[in-house]
């Protein structure tokens, strides 16, 4: 940890004036929109509600309505919006935001579903699954001194030394795609070294991509917009995390239930299906024929989700392609000069 003393300019604003700057309406509409979507998906996947149930339909419609309200508030009424659309109409901020959404959705869907693969398809214990996820978790979130140095420090140093970030960003996105593509081929007999290596690509890709896109975003906006631009990055990143987990979980349950109902018949079938859905621990205790059906059903459901992650990774690569490579200042003087040039170009554009 480091302590940095930064002397900020004094402000004459009162506490009431500062509180008045908060985008209450935007925050509220965003929370209700995402919360309603999550609740609707949760009722469908966890509480056995049907898609046609009025409660589920109502929550999904409410989510859509508040999403429209959120965009309207940010565009027309918020004086200091949490998602300023004036930045999202620009090329680099827009595609950085979309790439952050895609990579976070992909990463958290993987963190949620890969353990399910080990427990339901390969019949591994939680500790065994954790051995494989440990390296991904450390790489993607830069926990630990060594991992942080390799996967955060070196890419940052490379960008600082060369002043270039485009190819690093594109290679990082490609790493996420390669990882997703390889994971989509997993089955119950995949070799353990295959499992280790496939996960590593995704961890490296996410950690360096988050760093390079944030720097690309900051380099593309004026100094006064640094904080707001960083907020946009985190907004899309956290939204991607939440939706990655919830949507992948809903898809798994939909495919799993459909597959189990095709394979398990009889008077006690529904009870067995519900038991398999809610706990993978029951699978080893089933009769061999039922156990095989359960494993194959989970395999089919997970392959479907992993294939969707491949599609999301392709979108990630496409979103990273248009990101511009602006000059990266190496000193305060260079930064001020770059700001002047940007203002001059902006003034000439409006003249």
Order of alpha helices (4+ residues) and beta strands (2+ residues): alpha-alpha-alpha-alpha-alpha-alpha-alpha-alpha-alpha-alpha-alpha-alpha-alpha-alpha
